[in-house]
Amino acid sequence: MSAIRNIFRIGTCSTSDPESGTITAFFEDRDDMVSGDLPVLTRGGWARSNELPEPGQEVACLFLANGISEGICLGVIEDEEDPPGTPDQRGVWFEDGSYVYYDRTTQKLMVKAAGGVSLEGDVTIKGNLTVEGTITRGGEII
């Protein structure tokens, strides 16, 4: 049992390096011992992500049997007191109140951006368009 306890550990992210895609974590149950640089498990394939834990977030880590210098961060353990969205929503929620999520109950994709939304490329709308506010084309209000 102690071998499994040494391989899988719950810790706290202490540093996060977006350039290398790694974090370090400390473990209170090991007198705040700090891990080596740990790569973070993320989604791959044709739609990759850059999600990294932030310092202070609780993380789950998997290590080789020889200690905590070599291993991988499996991800963040979500805060059960303040989860984002509802169980029927999947998406991304940002600290400034912005979000992009799909709600399977309402069958709607919801987008809110604190600083506005910018689209590049052609836009096709099939269906009705409702606008609250003004529409500007080439500097002219329509």
C-alpha positions as a LaTeX table, in Angstrom:
\begin{tabular}{lrrr}
\hline
Residue & $x$ (\AA) & $y$ (\AA) & $z$ (\AA) \\
\hline
Met1 & 0.00 & 0.00 & 0.00 \\
Ser2 & 2.83 & 2.44 & 0.76 \\
Ala3 & 4.23 & 1.94 & $-2.77$ \\
Ile4 & 0.94 & 3.18 & $-4.28$ \\
Arg5 & 0.92 & 6.11 & $-1.85$ \\
Asn6 & 4.35 & 7.10 & $-3.14$ \\
Ile7 & 3.35 & 6.81 & $-6.82$ \\
Phe8 & 0.09 & 8.81 & $-6.69$ \\
Arg9 & 0.19 & 12.02 & $-4.66$ \\
Ile10 & $-2.07$ & 15.01 & $-4.04$ \\
Gly11 & $-0.18$ & 18.28 & $-3.71$ \\
Thr12 & $-0.36$ & 22.01 & $-4.32$ \\
Cys13 & 0.99 & 23.70 & $-7.44$ \\
Ser14 & 3.91 & 25.93 & $-6.44$ \\
Thr15 & 5.13 & 27.15 & $-9.86$ \\
Ser16 & 3.69 & 27.07 & $-13.37$ \\
Asp17 & 5.78 & 27.55 & $-16.54$ \\
Pro18 & 3.68 & 28.02 & $-19.72$ \\
Glu19 & 6.74 & 28.00 & $-21.99$ \\
Ser20 & 7.84 & 24.52 & $-20.95$ \\
Gly21 & 4.35 & 23.25 & $-20.06$ \\
Thr22 & 5.51 & 22.19 & $-16.61$ \\
Ile23 & 4.72 & 22.85 & $-12.96$ \\
Thr24 & 6.29 & 22.08 & $-9.63$ \\
Ala25 & 4.20 & 20.94 & $-6.68$ \\
Phe26 & 4.73 & 20.75 & $-2.94$ \\
Phe27 & 3.36 & 18.08 & $-0.66$ \\
Glu28 & 2.29 & 19.02 & 2.88 \\
Asp29 & 2.35 & 15.37 & 3.96 \\
Arg30 & 6.04 & 15.27 & 3.05 \\
Asp31 & 7.11 & 18.37 & 5.04 \\
Asp32 & 6.36 & 20.62 & 2.01 \\
Met33 & 8.84 & 18.73 & $-0.17$ \\
Val34 & 8.84 & 20.21 & $-3.71$ \\
Ser35 & 8.77 & 18.09 & $-6.85$ \\
Gly36 & 10.99 & 18.48 & $-9.88$ \\
Asp37 & 9.54 & 20.00 & $-13.06$ \\
Leu38 & 6.46 & 17.96 & $-13.98$ \\
Pro39 & 4.90 & 17.98 & $-17.46$ \\
Val40 & 1.14 & 18.52 & $-17.33$ \\
Leu41 & $-1.29$ & 16.12 & $-18.98$ \\
Thr42 & $-3.35$ & 18.07 & $-21.54$ \\
Arg43 & $-5.56$ & 17.32 & $-24.50$ \\
Gly44 & $-3.69$ & 16.55 & $-27.70$ \\
Gly45 & $-4.43$ & 15.77 & $-31.32$ \\
Trp46 & $-5.65$ & 18.41 & $-33.72$ \\
Ala47 & $-7.14$ & 20.63 & $-30.98$ \\
Arg48 & $-4.47$ & 21.07 & $-28.35$ \\
Ser49 & $-4.87$ & 23.05 & $-25.14$ \\
Asn50 & $-2.55$ & 25.07 & $-22.95$ \\
Glu51 & $-4.28$ & 24.49 & $-19.63$ \\
Leu52 & $-1.84$ & 24.59 & $-16.74$ \\
Pro53 & $-2.55$ & 24.63 & $-13.02$ \\
Glu54 & $-1.89$ & 27.93 & $-11.27$ \\
Pro55 & 0.11 & 28.28 & $-8.06$ \\
Gly56 & $-2.09$ & 27.47 & $-5.08$ \\
Gln57 & $-4.36$ & 25.01 & $-6.91$ \\
Glu58 & $-4.60$ & 21.44 & $-5.65$ \\
Val59 & $-3.13$ & 18.95 & $-8.16$ \\
Ala60 & $-3.00$ & 15.19 & $-8.67$ \\
Cys61 & 0.43 & 13.84 & $-9.60$ \\
Leu62 & 1.74 & 10.45 & $-10.71$ \\
Phe63 & 5.39 & 9.57 & $-10.04$ \\
Leu64 & 7.87 & 6.87 & $-10.91$ \\
Ala65 & 8.52 & 4.60 & $-7.96$ \\
Asn66 & 11.90 & 6.24 & $-7.24$ \\
Gly67 & 10.61 & 9.46 & $-5.61$ \\
Ile68 & 9.03 & 12.78 & $-6.61$ \\
Ser69 & 11.66 & 14.09 & $-9.01$ \\
Glu70 & 10.23 & 12.38 & $-12.12$ \\
Gly71 & 6.55 & 12.19 & $-12.86$ \\
Ile72 & 3.58 & 13.92 & $-14.44$ \\
Cys73 & 0.83 & 16.26 & $-13.24$ \\
Leu74 & $-2.54$ & 14.73 & $-14.11$ \\
Gly75 & $-4.40$ & 18.01 & $-13.54$ \\
Val76 & $-6.22$ & 20.21 & $-11.07$ \\
Ile77 & $-8.60$ & 18.86 & $-8.47$ \\
Glu78 & $-11.60$ & 21.18 & $-8.82$ \\
Asp79 & $-12.88$ & 23.22 & $-5.92$ \\
Glu80 & $-16.09$ & 21.47 & $-4.84$ \\
Glu81 & $-17.37$ & 24.64 & $-3.11$ \\
Asp82 & $-17.43$ & 26.79 & $-6.26$ \\
Pro83 & $-17.58$ & 24.65 & $-9.42$ \\
Pro84 & $-17.96$ & 26.49 & $-12.74$ \\
Gly85 & $-21.29$ & 26.13 & $-14.56$ \\
Thr86 & $-23.78$ & 23.34 & $-13.91$ \\
Pro87 & $-23.59$ & 19.58 & $-14.54$ \\
Asp88 & $-25.32$ & 20.14 & $-17.93$ \\
Gln89 & $-22.71$ & 22.68 & $-19.10$ \\
Arg90 & $-19.31$ & 22.01 & $-20.65$ \\
Gly91 & $-16.92$ & 24.83 & $-21.39$ \\
Val92 & $-14.36$ & 27.30 & $-20.16$ \\
Trp93 & $-14.95$ & 29.95 & $-17.48$ \\
Phe94 & $-12.42$ & 32.76 & $-17.01$ \\
Glu95 & $-11.56$ & 34.80 & $-13.94$ \\
Asp96 & $-12.89$ & 38.08 & $-15.45$ \\
Gly97 & $-16.39$ & 36.61 & $-15.91$ \\
Ser98 & $-15.95$ & 35.66 & $-19.56$ \\
Tyr99 & $-17.02$ & 32.18 & $-20.71$ \\
Val100 & $-17.66$ & 29.85 & $-23.64$ \\
Tyr101 & $-19.84$ & 26.85 & $-22.85$ \\
Tyr102 & $-22.45$ & 24.53 & $-24.32$ \\
Asp103 & $-25.60$ & 23.80 & $-22.31$ \\
Arg104 & $-27.09$ & 20.45 & $-23.29$ \\
Thr105 & $-30.41$ & 21.25 & $-21.57$ \\
Thr106 & $-31.08$ & 24.42 & $-23.58$ \\
Gln107 & $-29.01$ & 23.21 & $-26.57$ \\
Lys108 & $-27.28$ & 26.59 & $-26.75$ \\
Leu109 & $-23.67$ & 27.59 & $-27.11$ \\
Met110 & $-23.12$ & 30.58 & $-24.81$ \\
Val111 & $-20.32$ & 33.13 & $-25.23$ \\
Lys112 & $-19.59$ & 36.14 & $-23.06$ \\
Ala113 & $-16.42$ & 38.18 & $-23.34$ \\
Ala114 & $-15.68$ & 40.99 & $-20.89$ \\
Gly115 & $-13.68$ & 42.85 & $-23.54$ \\
Gly116 & $-15.90$ & 42.01 & $-26.52$ \\
Val117 & $-15.74$ & 39.36 & $-29.23$ \\
Ser118 & $-13.63$ & 39.66 & $-32.37$ \\
Leu119 & $-14.20$ & 37.37 & $-35.36$ \\
Glu120 & $-11.89$ & 37.04 & $-38.34$ \\
Gly121 & $-13.06$ & 35.35 & $-41.52$ \\
Asp122 & $-16.37$ & 34.91 & $-43.25$ \\
Val123 & $-19.46$ & 34.59 & $-41.06$ \\
Thr124 & $-22.57$ & 32.74 & $-42.17$ \\
Ile125 & $-25.80$ & 32.94 & $-40.19$ \\
Lys126 & $-28.62$ & 30.49 & $-40.90$ \\
Gly127 & $-31.58$ & 31.63 & $-38.88$ \\
Asn128 & $-32.76$ & 34.84 & $-37.33$ \\
Leu129 & $-30.46$ & 37.59 & $-36.10$ \\
Thr130 & $-31.46$ & 39.71 & $-33.12$ \\
Val131 & $-29.37$ & 42.74 & $-32.26$ \\
Glu132 & $-29.63$ & 44.79 & $-29.08$ \\
Gly133 & $-27.63$ & 47.91 & $-29.86$ \\
Thr134 & $-26.34$ & 49.44 & $-33.07$ \\
Ile135 & $-24.87$ & 47.92 & $-36.19$ \\
Thr136 & $-21.96$ & 49.74 & $-37.83$ \\
Arg137 & $-20.81$ & 49.08 & $-41.41$ \\
Gly138 & $-17.70$ & 50.87 & $-42.63$ \\
Gly139 & $-18.07$ & 53.59 & $-40.01$ \\
Glu140 & $-21.74$ & 54.17 & $-40.84$ \\
Ile141 & $-24.46$ & 53.23 & $-38.34$ \\
Ile142 & $-27.17$ & 51.23 & $-40.07$ \\
\hline
\end{tabular}
